[in-house]
Amino acid sequence: MIVLPDEGGKVARWVAQHIPGCERGFGNCTALAVIDADTLVAGIVYHNYAPAAGVIEISASSTTPRWLTRSVLFEMFSYPFEQIGCQLVAMRIRPSDKPLRRMLKAYGFSEYLIPRLRGRHEAELVMTLTDDAWRANGFHDTKKDAANG
């Protein structure tokens, strides 16, 4: 898997098309493409950036579960934590997405269930990851990953 910056917003539009309820897109955002054998297999969008608070939201979509490797995870979170200096990343997911929920919690995310955030009859989980939890999560060796990156 290769992680590349989005050129011209193509990846952000692709992710928006693959997330139900995201028809309006992300507005001002930055995105990364995850490429496997010259094929776009996933996109990561960074949006709702609040520089004064050091907070950014991440949304992602993929065509395969194989995209979320340790090296892609490192790249995915290096951008907000290392490159732009965020202290917290937020991600919103469906409570019913048990595999993603389990993986995010293992990675160091905390979860907050917000009733009606997806509409009158559906809650949403807001998952948050601090820079401290990311650095301490044990999924990567930042020195080794940076040297290989």
Secondary structure, DSSP 8 states (H G I E B T S, - for coil): -EEEE-STTHHHHHHHHHSTT-TT--SSEEEEEEEETTEEEEEEEEEEEETTTTEEEEEEEES-GGG--HHHHHHHHHIIIIIS--SEEEEEE-TT-HHHHHHHHHHT-EEEEETTTTSTT--EEEEEEEHHHHHHSSS--HHHHHHH-
